[in-house]
Structure formats: structure tokens, C-alpha cells
């Protein structure tokens, strides 16, 4: 079956790698991003099933409006909320504005995206929330990163609520930590490549069932603590 896949933050990193994998599998990919990239444009030029939609800043009203207009009338089989940002606040150097910014992008924006698109889901559709184990309270062994940790914990809470609210539509919600990935977000200092992480995430999404909706997982399949 050919699915319609919508991915936010699709111009680089994990988002782009997932676009590439889904397109290679023959699915229609709607790659949402604020600005495209050379590699995404190249992929779209070679793959007719990749549709690049720019000017989608999911943290703004205009960006959400652009998304709604571009996806109007499209049945969505898989929605991947991948767009996110990382800032660094430490005790004694707390920047309230960067904390607010991370909440808007990492927690509020994915909820807005789902809220505006869930009526385009069908029975069997899936939502994949790309979160972080840094949003786990039990797993916090190092402190710091206040805005990122708090925003990802909020995203996890929203994702769990979505798994309950979408159950009646037979829509499953996966909550995924991608691993410590070599992306621009961490100055390429991770221990797993974006391609490898994306491959694992795509497999988890394909395997996601209603019985596992709302489960917080590492890309390696490990169930993570809240």
C-alpha cells in the first residue's frame, strides 16, 4: 500500500533522512519545512513522490495556515512531528525567552499540527512524535538543559493524551527518542548517524499498532521511563 507521509522539519537531519527512506519505499512524502535545503531539493528533483512545502514554521500562525492550505484534501496515513530546537540553559544562566521558544516549537507546535490535521486521518493512520529521552524525569542523570527537558516532557504528556483521544479513530501514536544523533542540533557530536536513526524510526512506525499507542520508545526498541 502506498501511504501519504507528512513530515515536519524535513529539510535536514532526521527529517530529511526519513523523507529519503519513505520515498525509496514508494510512499508519497510531503516534506514540510521553513526553508528547503539543497539536498531536499535534489531529492525532490529525482523522486516525483517527494513534495516540498516551504514556509511552514509550525510555531507560527502563518506557518500553520500554509500547512493547512498545502495539505487540503489529502488523506494522511502517517504524520511525523519531527521539527524541534535545542537551546542551553544552566542554573545561574536561565534565559526565560529560550525556554519559551522551546516550549512553542517542541511542545505546542506538534499539538497544533495534529489538531489541524487529525480530521484528515483515516482508520489505521499513525502519528509519530519525535521527542527525546531528555524529557524523561526518571532518566535525568545530569541536570541542566532546562528548556529542552521541560518542553520534551510536555510533548510526551501531550502525546499520551493524543493516544487516548485518537483511539476512537483507530489512530496510533508513537512517542520516539531517536538516539544521540549526529545532526546540526548537536554540532554533529552524536553517536548514531541521521540515516541509521531514521531507518530505525521508520521501522518502528511501520510496526506501530494500537496496542502500543502511547508507548515511549528509544529508536532501538527499548521502552523508556517517563
ZILINNOR-V671765 format. One record per helix or strand of 3 or more residues. SS is the DSSP state (@ for helix, = for strand). FROM is the first residue (numbers start at 1). TO is the last residue. Records with the same first field share a line. If there is no record, write none. Layout:
SS = FROM-TO / FROM-TO
This chain:
= = 4-7 / 28-32 / 50-53 / 76-81 / 121-131 / 172-177 / 216-218
@ = 13-24 / 38-46 / 61-70 / 96-120 / 133-135 / 146-165 / 167-169 / 184-186 / 194-207 / 210-212
